[in-house]
């Protein structure tokens, strides 16, 4: 069965790809495994020079790559260009800091010398989603390659052209054959690939069910795994918040990428004293967003990536409205061609409704009124997810205390949740485990190796201490 790329704006077939045969899969894995033996020996300076060339190549092809994303998954081109720039930034950041992040760390012991070394693991398999077709890939690839690993990418099938273009970027930037390869295969082929002994580790960004399946196979095979899964981030607005700033950020955070983001604000918990004003501002600002063809620069909200995703979102809204939610804006798919769902805001939402209990992966914003801080924290934590969260208040001292009570991997105070190469990124609970980016991401796929040198048996700890080790 062929792999198809469908334009979500007009539902037209863009391109058809033949899935790799088992022989082609074998060739990719063999090439990546062979490349690791040589790539791991390259000095950090050599790796960095190539990674900086990747950044240059990305910037040179920014317009082309943004257009491909718009065609394959509906991302507005202005957002696509920003995504390419962010990928280039991560490449430059990884190139600049890898040698320091992965330098040997000396530890004083009774040995002549003892230190911790960070040694690459091997071939890292990445299973990546469609919503940020470039950023999700470069988020893992730049640090993993700088650490000395090689990479094999299984991208979402609906962005197969994006996957091949990423591979071309690495190849044209001068990376050795096999250092970064793509597999065009269905998801059903992944169990066999994960189990292949040449795969050293696995990283997945995607849904919680997909993460559970990958974690089960990786666990059975005893392979290191990093999972970045779903999210239902709380956006808490307290009575002393800067409402103008909170509203402006709420609109960006919920409707960027047509709402198709793991770290988008998805549950708006607003103090009762300011709820009316917040809702009025939120609706007015969201109503001004321009929905349409993602290839047009004025478009701010494009189509959803697939028809089944749009239909699932519409069903979540329908069930919530039946349970008493009020439609303040939008509320139904746009008729005609394309997978369009307009910016939608629901008020008088309760925790029992699907738009609260489930992840809404699209342009739908439920507003829930809260009595006080304790009520807000309780509702924020009343979720199986724990990826990110926002908190709006002018009392920063109190905000720091509240942040520690929130069950999430990221808390952004008076700002929009974003991933940043300088900061670790990841979640807890059913949002996954492990961290990407910053020093933690650079060390995600390395062997943290203890090296102890002499002096013979002298300086051994007392017998009582040895017996407990």
Secondary structure, DSSP 8 states (H G I E B T S, - for coil): --EEEE-TTT--EEEEE----HHHHHHHHHHHHHHHHHHTTS-HHHHHHHHHHHHHHHHHTHHHHHHHHHHHH---HHHHHHHHHHHHHHHHHHHHHHHHHTS-EE--SSSSEEEEEEEE-SEEEEE--STTTTHHHHHHHHHHHHTT-EEEEE--GGGHHHHHHHHHHHHHTT--TTSEEE----GGGHHHHHHSTTEEEEEEES-HHHHHHHHHHHHHHT-EEEEE----EEEEE-TTS-HHHHHHHHHHHHHGGGG--TTSEEEEEEEHHHHHHHHHHHHHHHHT--BS-TTSTT-SB---S-HHHHHHHHHHHHHHHHTT-EEEE--SB-SSSS--B--EEEES--TTSHHHHS---SSEEEEEEESSHHHHHHHHHSSSEES-EEEE-S-HHHHHHHHHHS-SS--EESS-----TTS-B--EETTEES-BSHHHHHTTTEEEEEEEE--TTTT---HHHHHT-
